[in-house]
Amino acid sequence: MKILAIGDIVGESGVQKLKLMLPQIKREENINFVITNGENAANGMGITEKNYKDILSCGTDVVTMGNHTWAKKDIFKFINDSRIIRPANYTKGLPGKGYAIFKIGEKNIAVINLIGRVDINILSENPFKLVNELVDNLRTKADIIMVDFHAEATAEKIALGYFLDGKITGLFGTHTHVQTADAKILPKGTAYITDIGMTGPEHSVIGMDIEASIKRLETTLPEKYKLAEGNCILNGVIFEIDDNTNKVLKIKTIQY
């Protein structure tokens, strides 16, 4: 079993890069299941129904979200669809769901979406406490458990990785848009990476226009962000999983 996680889609150009590259990657790498973070697909903030359909059309199995989940009102049209999940530790009673289980061949794959609480300016429940209960509940229902932890602080991501080590199959971080060089299998067998990067404009400040980003930081004036233009990169990570043990044999980062 091979699971591919694709880093945050940034803007329409990121969506187009995904549509161009994902079918090829799936063929070349023999991918069985694809998770794509889509919370920045709509002009860098949120997701529209068109974005969602485009992301699914090229081979994504489940779309995960993050701090911009509610940025576009369009999402309320499809937030309850079976192939999109938003952070499970958002306030109880909100639309959508925080995890989903998918049948792929003989395997049940559970995907959980979480959001961090350190320096992310979103009110949410404690991800450590919530995911611990959630994983306990999913153990009898899923052969493989994957977690997309959408968080700002690297320390919070690393801590959650060790907290869940041996309890889940793999944890990958999203949100910071910069692929980290720490892909590894933790001591108790859980595969981990702090951030899988982004799919969006290569020459940018995490997807945004360089000059606008510099002006904001140089002058502290509220310069409006805008998406960068130009060639796009696609970042992600592949988890190769043993079909007998459901443990990760290898974790490999990719960049196109």
NORZI-V202203 format. One record per pair of residues at least 24 apart in sequence whose C-alpha atoms are under 7 Angstrom apart, sorted by the first residue. I is the first residue (numbers start at 1). J is the second residue. Records with the same first field share a line. If there is no record, write none. Layout:
# NORZI-V202203
I=J ; J
This chain:
# NORZI-V202203
1=32 ; 240 ; 241 ; 242 ; 243
2=31 ; 32 ; 33 ; 238 ; 239 ; 240 ; 241
3=31 ; 32 ; 33 ; 34 ; 238 ; 239 ; 240
4=31 ; 33 ; 34 ; 35 ; 236 ; 237 ; 238 ; 239
5=34 ; 35 ; 36 ; 236 ; 237 ; 238
6=35 ; 36 ; 37 ; 235 ; 236 ; 237
7=36 ; 37 ; 174 ; 196 ; 197 ; 198 ; 199 ; 235 ; 236
8=37 ; 38 ; 39 ; 40 ; 174 ; 175 ; 177 ; 197 ; 198 ; 199
9=37 ; 38 ; 40 ; 41 ; 198 ; 199 ; 200
10=40 ; 41 ; 44 ; 199 ; 200 ; 207
11=40 ; 41 ; 42 ; 43 ; 44 ; 200
12=41 ; 42 ; 43
13=200
14=199 ; 200 ; 232
15=41 ; 55
17=232 ; 234
19=58
22=58 ; 59
23=58 ; 59
33=61
34=60 ; 61 ; 62
35=60 ; 61 ; 62 ; 63
36=60 ; 62 ; 63 ; 64
37=63 ; 64 ; 65
38=63 ; 64 ; 65
39=65 ; 66 ; 68 ; 69
40=68
43=227
44=227
45=71
46=70 ; 71 ; 72
47=72 ; 75
48=72 ; 74 ; 75
49=74 ; 75 ; 78
64=113
66=115 ; 150
67=122
85=113
86=113
87=113 ; 114 ; 115
88=113 ; 114
89=114 ; 115 ; 124 ; 125 ; 126 ; 127 ; 130
90=124 ; 125
91=124 ; 125
107=143
108=142 ; 143 ; 144
109=142 ; 143 ; 144 ; 145
110=142 ; 144 ; 145 ; 146
111=145 ; 146 ; 147
112=146 ; 147 ; 148
113=147 ; 148 ; 149
114=148 ; 149 ; 150
115=149 ; 150 ; 151
116=149 ; 150 ; 151 ; 152
118=152 ; 153
119=152
120=152
128=160
143=246
144=169 ; 246
145=169 ; 170
146=170 ; 171
147=171 ; 172
148=172 ; 173 ; 174
149=173 ; 174
150=174 ; 175
151=175
152=176
154=194
157=194
158=194
161=192
165=189 ; 190
166=190
169=247 ; 248
172=196
177=206
183=251
184=251
189=247
191=248 ; 251
196=235 ; 236 ; 237
197=235 ; 236
198=234 ; 235
199=232 ; 233 ; 234 ; 235
200=232 ; 233 ; 234
201=228 ; 229 ; 230 ; 231 ; 232 ; 233
202=231 ; 232 ; 233
204=228
